[in-house]
Amino acid sequence: SLHRIVASPAARSIIRRMEQIDVIMSDGDPGTPPNQPRTPIPPLEDDDDDEIEEEEEDDDDEGDEDEDEDESQDGMQGLPSSARNVIRAAPNLDSLYGQRDLQKDALCWTLSSAKPGNGVDQIRDSSHETYWQSDGGQPHFLQIVFSRRVAVSHVCLYLDYNLDESYTPKKVCIETGMTLHDLQTISVVELQEPVGWCIIPLDAPPDPLDEDVSEEQQPIRTHLVQVSVLSMHQNGRDTHVRQVKLFGPKRENRMQQNTLQSRIGDKPNFTTVALSQFSTIR
């Protein structure tokens, strides 16, 4: 009978063995009573799908943010991040001491638009009281054309946020080229409520054929410089620019190329006045 089978030593041994196995299996789930089936753990496929969907949504959000940033650059894609920086206004141009003013070398100045009485003459009269005021759609731009290739190292704009407020430029782009058809973006800068001179340095891209790599700033040699005002403070429409100046290295710097250092390769180390006159070959 069943009682005799259960009471037999062999059956009791099997039952004890099954109880031991059940205890071992229930260690991972202490809340499961003995000899009760354990609740199966549902698969995590749905959670994984939710995580994948959340990651895809995050990627879409990041993609939208990237598109917004690209649009905010007004088509300046591919520009290195080092070329985009914030320029702080300076009270004067003392930092450009030794540079040459290129205003007289310019062949013509052209504006995208201007109000009557607020044109080219007002940004070249060396007065901070007058200004160029645009009168058209954005972006507003100023073009300076030279009769020959000149070396340009800095573009300087005098702006006054306290007086002009929403007319004050906020984002400015500098482009150079031989003609209007081959303009290349050199720098895109942002201005934070400037009051004074905004000095924008222009660095020429490295020449791949030049073996002598110099860490010093190399001016850009160009026929045309275009200064574009991409946006204004407080989402303004038109712009005010009170002064514009371009600077480049002095011509006498070219004579330094004829020194003994360039001819021989060794820089003369003359310490006396009598011999220092022979350090340059004219």
C-alpha positions in Angstrom: 0.0 0.0 0.0 0.9 3.7 -0.2 1.6 3.9 3.5 3.9 1.0 3.4 5.8 2.6 0.5 6.2 5.9 2.3 7.2 4.2 5.5 9.9 2.2 3.8 13.5 3.4 4.4 14.1 3.8 0.7 11.1 6.1 0.3 12.0 8.2 3.3 15.5 8.6 1.9 14.1 9.8 -1.4 11.7 12.2 0.3 14.5 13.7 2.5 16.6 14.1 -0.6 13.8 15.9 -2.4 13.3 18.2 0.6 17.0 19.1 0.6 16.9 19.9 -3.1 13.8 22.0 -2.5 15.5 24.0 0.3 18.5 24.6 -2.0 16.3 25.8 -4.8 14.2 28.1 -2.5 17.4 29.9 -1.1 17.2 32.4 -3.9 13.6 33.2 -3.0 13.1 33.1 0.8 9.5 34.2 0.5 8.5 31.1 -1.5 7.0 28.5 0.8 8.5 25.0 0.7 7.1 22.6 -1.9 5.5 25.5 -3.7 6.3 26.3 -7.3 8.4 29.4 -7.8 6.9 32.3 -9.7 8.6 32.5 -13.0 10.4 35.7 -13.7 9.0 37.5 -16.8 11.4 38.1 -19.6 12.9 41.6 -19.9 12.3 42.0 -23.6 9.7 44.7 -23.1 12.0 46.7 -20.8 14.8 46.4 -23.3 12.5 47.6 -26.0 11.5 50.6 -23.8 15.2 51.4 -23.1 15.9 51.2 -26.8 13.0 53.5 -27.6 14.2 56.0 -24.9 17.7 55.9 -26.4 16.3 56.5 -29.9 14.2 59.4 -28.5 17.3 60.9 -26.9 19.2 60.5 -30.1 16.4 62.3 -32.0 16.4 65.1 -29.4 20.2 65.4 -29.7 19.8 65.5 -33.5 17.2 68.2 -33.2 19.5 70.2 -30.9 22.3 69.8 -33.4 20.1 71.0 -36.2 19.1 74.0 -34.2 22.8 74.8 -33.5 23.6 74.4 -37.1 20.8 76.7 -38.1 22.0 79.2 -35.5 25.3 79.4 -37.2 23.5 80.8 -40.3 25.0 78.3 -42.7 28.5 78.4 -41.2 28.8 74.6 -41.2 32.2 73.0 -41.2 33.8 75.9 -39.5 36.3 74.8 -36.8 35.1 75.5 -33.2 38.3 77.5 -32.6 37.1 80.0 -35.2 34.0 80.7 -33.2 34.7 82.8 -30.1 33.5 85.6 -27.9 35.2 89.0 -28.4 35.3 91.5 -25.5 35.4 95.2 -26.3 38.5 97.2 -25.6 38.5 100.9 -24.8 41.2 101.7 -27.4 43.4 100.2 -30.0 46.7 100.4 -28.1 47.1 96.6 -28.4 47.6 97.1 -32.2 50.6 99.5 -31.8 53.0 98.9 -34.6 50.3 97.8 -37.1 49.5 99.7 -40.2 46.0 101.2 -40.8 44.8 99.9 -44.2 42.0 102.5 -44.6 43.8 104.5 -47.2 44.8 101.4 -49.2 41.1 100.4 -49.8 39.8 100.9 -53.3 36.2 101.1 -52.4 33.8 100.4 -49.6 30.3 98.9 -50.2 27.4 98.5 -47.9 24.5 96.1 -48.3 22.0 98.9 -47.4 22.1 102.2 -45.6 19.8 104.9 -44.3 20.3 108.3 -46.0 23.1 110.1 -44.1 24.3 106.9 -42.3 26.5 105.3 -44.8 30.2 104.7 -45.6 31.3 108.2 -44.7 30.0 107.8 -41.2 32.1 104.7 -40.4 35.3 106.3 -41.8 35.2 109.7 -40.2 37.0 108.6 -36.9 34.0 109.8 -34.9 32.2 107.7 -32.3 29.1 109.9 -32.6 28.2 108.9 -36.2 27.4 105.4 -37.4 26.2 103.3 -40.3 22.6 102.2 -40.1 21.4 99.4 -42.3 18.0 99.6 -44.1 17.3 96.1 -45.5 17.1 92.4 -44.8 19.6 90.4 -42.9 22.4 89.6 -43.0 23.9 93.1 -43.3 27.4 93.3 -44.7 30.2 95.7 -45.5 32.7 94.9 -48.3 36.2 96.5 -48.5 38.0 96.0 -51.8 41.7 96.6 -52.4 43.4 97.2 -55.7 46.1 94.7 -54.9 46.6 91.9 -52.4 47.2 93.2 -49.0 48.0 91.5 -45.7 45.2 92.0 -43.2 45.7 90.9 -39.6 42.8 92.6 -37.7 39.3 93.9 -38.3 38.2 96.4 -35.7 34.6 97.5 -35.1 33.6 100.2 -32.7 30.2 99.4 -31.1 28.2 101.0 -28.3 25.5 98.9 -26.7 24.5 101.6 -24.3 23.5 103.9 -27.1 22.4 101.4 -29.8 20.8 98.6 -27.7 18.9 96.4 -30.2 20.9 97.8 -33.1 24.1 96.5 -31.7 25.6 93.5 -33.6 25.7 90.2 -31.7 27.2 87.8 -34.2 29.7 88.9 -36.8 31.3 86.8 -39.6 34.5 87.8 -41.4 35.1 86.4 -44.9 38.0 87.0 -47.4 38.7 86.2 -50.9 40.0 87.3 -54.3 36.4 88.0 -55.6 32.9 87.7 -54.4 32.7 84.2 -55.8 35.4 82.6 -53.7 34.8 84.1 -50.3 36.0 81.9 -47.4 34.8 82.2 -43.8 37.8 83.1 -41.6 36.1 83.8 -38.3 32.6 83.9 -36.6 32.6 85.8 -33.4 29.9 86.6 -30.8 29.7 90.0 -28.9 28.2 90.4 -25.5 26.8 94.0 -25.1 30.0 95.6 -26.4 31.0 99.1 -25.6 34.3 100.0 -27.3 36.5 98.4 -30.0 35.9 94.8 -30.9 39.2 93.6 -32.3 38.9 90.5 -34.4 42.2 88.8 -35.4 42.5 87.1 -38.8 44.8 84.1 -38.9 45.7 82.7 -42.3 45.3 78.9 -42.6 48.6 76.9 -42.6 50.2 76.3 -46.0 50.7 72.6 -46.5 53.7 73.3 -48.7 55.4 75.5 -46.1 58.0 73.5 -44.1 58.6 76.2 -41.6 55.6 76.1 -39.3 55.4 79.2 -37.1 53.2 79.6 -34.1 52.9 83.4 -34.7 49.9 84.9 -36.3 50.1 85.0 -40.0 48.1 87.8 -41.7 45.7 87.0 -44.6 46.6 88.3 -48.0 43.5 89.1 -49.8 41.8 91.5 -52.3 38.4 91.5 -50.6 37.2 91.6 -47.0 33.5 91.1 -46.1 32.2 91.9 -42.7 28.7 90.4 -42.2 26.4 91.1 -39.3 24.4 87.9 -38.8 22.3 88.9 -35.8 21.6 91.8 -33.4 21.0 92.0 -29.7 17.4 91.7 -28.5 16.6 90.2 -31.9 17.0 93.5 -33.6 16.4 94.0 -37.3 18.8 96.7 -38.4 22.3 97.4 -37.2 24.5 100.3 -36.1 28.3 100.2 -36.6 30.1 103.3 -35.6 33.6 102.7 -36.9 35.4 100.1 -39.0 39.2 99.8 -39.3 41.5 97.3 -40.8 45.1 96.7 -39.8 48.0 94.8 -41.2 51.7 94.5 -40.6 53.9 97.4 -41.6 55.8 97.3 -44.8 59.1 97.6 -43.1 58.6 94.1 -41.8 59.3 92.9 -45.3 62.8 94.3 -45.0 63.5 91.9 -42.2 63.4 89.1 -44.7 66.6 90.4 -46.2 68.5 90.2 -42.9 71.5 88.0 -42.5 69.3 85.5 -40.7 67.4 84.8 -43.9 70.4 85.0 -46.1 72.8 82.9 -44.0 70.5 81.1 -41.6 72.2 82.3 -38.4 71.0 85.4 -36.6 73.8 87.9 -35.9 74.3 88.4 -32.2 75.9 91.9 -32.4 76.0 93.7 -29.0 77.9 96.8 -30.0 76.4 99.8 -31.8 79.3 99.8 -34.4 78.4 96.3 -35.6 74.7 96.4 -35.2 74.4 98.5 -38.4 75.5 95.5 -40.4 72.7 93.3 -39.1 70.4 94.3 -42.0 71.2 94.2 -45.7 69.4 96.9 -47.6 
